[in-house]
Amino acid sequence: MSSPAESLPAKRRVVFVVGSGRSGTSTMSGTLQTLGMHVPQPEVSADETNPKGFGEPQWVVDFHDELLKRCNVQVSDSRPQAWFEAGKLSNLEPLRGRLRDWLETQFVEGGPELVVKDPRLAWFMGLWRSAAMRCDATPAYVTMLRPVTEVVGSKQKYYASKFGEVNRTAAWVNMMLHTERATRGSARAFVRYHDMLTDWTVPVFGIGQQFDLDAVKSASANDIRSVHAFIDPNLRRVQLTWDDVDVPPRLREIAEESWQGLNALAEPDGDTSDVHATLDQLRAAYADLYDEAEAIAQSTALAAHRDGLAQQPMPIQVSRRGVDRVPHGVRAMVPASARRGLRKALGRER
């Protein structure tokens, strides 16, 4: 006969690993997975940029890519306005229901403790929070922290170079400050990538206690050895400083102060109202800086818009006028059947 405790449904937990890409999010997700938490399958395949694997569900990446296209937001978008555009999708009931159904399936197939990681996730935390609650699951957030100069340098090395150091620095500020604000008031933890590589057991088992994760708290010796084999300190291959990154002084100042404020959150009892106030001020300062830069660059934006319009195909109306200018004698040389086909293609009866 089972005990009362055994007859109760297992409590559901979902840990969202958030923060800027190249900050150690894959290391955290892979560690929790190795200790027994479930990463929904299939996963994004490992490659040379992340040889140990990403720990990302492919479905989640595809879902987020679809949403980002719908709201015209990039993965690393430096516009403060982008949060408003992405946030509007969180109120759409079809999306809420679709995500809830997928998440429920993962709990049924993978067990009561899930870990979901994707750098795009931060844009849609409202959607995920709603889905978790509809599945009777407790959401928690782990934000990975890595110095902005290292993040920018790593992205410059491993990703496409269409974005420069200035844009990547601004996108880091925008992503990290808004992620912090969006997780405030929820169960959350901030973990330095450096601490994970130095001794992962300290932050990870702290998370296990804080979030009440059975998989972490009951990890076996074999699980722990597997994590030691999984985490490779040599993967911190880019270690740049501000001497190596060329950005405007004001942006550099905001980015560095943001890093210091976020770094304080990783200290024991560091998640305080004073730090929150500092980060709120920095978020406002960054928005002001972006508005100024946008106003200065308005002529460049308008020129790019005009250039884009010039590259578009000629409208049908213009094409029709071109046909009308063909001399009657030349048109008469075209067989009647061909002329009827041309008129039909152009949407003209005569």
Salt bridges, closest charged atoms under 4 A:
GLU56 OE2 - LYS117 NZ 2.71
ASP65 OD1 - ARG120 NE 2.92
GLU66 OE1 - ARG98 NH2 2.84
ASP77 OD1 - ARG79 NE 2.89
GLU85 OE1 - LYS88 NZ 3.07
GLU93 OE2 - ARG134 NH1 2.81
ASP101 OD1 - ARG100 NH1 3.37
GLU104 OE1 - ARG12 NH1 2.77
GLU104 OE1 - ARG100 NH2 3.88
ASP118 OD2 - HIS64 ND1 2.67
ASP118 OD1 - ARG120 NH1 2.56
GLU150 OE1 - ARG146 NE 2.97
GLU150 OE2 - ARG236 NH2 2.64
GLU180 OE1 - ARG184 NH2 2.68
GLU180 OE2 - ARG188 NH2 3.03
ASP195 OD2 - ARG192 NH1 2.90
ASP212 OD2 - LYS11 NZ 3.72
ASP212 OD2 - ARG13 NH2 3.37
ASP212 OD1 - LYS217 NZ 2.41
ASP214 OD2 - LYS11 NZ 3.02
GLU253 OE2 - ARG250 NH1 3.13
GLU267 OE2 - ARG192 NH2 2.51
ASP271 OD1 - ARG188 NH2 2.75
ASP271 OD1 - HIS276 NE2 2.58
ASP280 OD1 - ARG184 NH2 3.05
ASP280 OD1 - ARG283 NH1 2.92
ASP324 OD1 - ARG348 NH1 2.85
